[in-house]
Amino acid sequence: MPKAALADTQLPDPKQEAAAKALMESVRCLVCQGQSIADSDAELAADMRAMIRDRVQKGEKPEDIRRWLIARYGDWVSYKPVLDAATAPLWLAPLILISVGLWLARGRFRRRRT
């Protein structure tokens, strides 16, 4: 199948292309998984780039497009996950671990002084 028209063609408006490019760099390729769709050569990534450019060209805001992609493909598609009940442990765990580490280190240093 031929690639979608806007898969590798930039939008004529530089502001719209910049918005589309920024969004494409924050969306994970579902085939490659380790690359954004901006960097991927997979056909699905090309289709997703075309969808994003088409929606940006029609005047949709990047955040609305991101929400649509997440609704369609799931939270995993975004490199910038949202904070909700399912992802809260991922966001809070590092803070909790750092706090516990600092508390333990503080106690250890206090014992050495005495």
C-alpha positions, 0 to 999 in steps of 0.5 A, a space after each residue: 500500500 502507498 503511504 498516506 499523503 501527509 505521512 512524510 510531507 510537511 504542512 505548508 504552515 510552519 506553526 502547524 508543522 511545528 505543533 504536529 512535529 512536537 506531538 509526533 515526537 511525544 507519541 510512541 510507535 506501536 510497532 517499534 515501541 522504543 521510538 516515537 512515530 516521528 523517528 519510526 519507519 513503520 507503516 503504522 507510524 506513517 499512518 499516525 503521522 498522517 492522521 496527526 498532520 491532517 487533524 492539525 491542519 484542520 485546526 484541532 489542538 495537539 492536546 485534543 489529538 493526544 487525548 484522541 490517540 490515548 482513547 484509541 490506542 491506550 495510555 501506553 502510546 504517549 511518552 507523557 502519561 497523564 496522572 490518574 488512579 492507574 498511573 499514580 503509583 508510577 509517579 509517586 513511587 520515586 518520590 516515596 523512595 527518595 524520601 525514605 532514602 533521605 530519612 534513612 541517610 539522615 538517621 545514619 549520619 546522626 548515629 555517626 556523630 554521636 
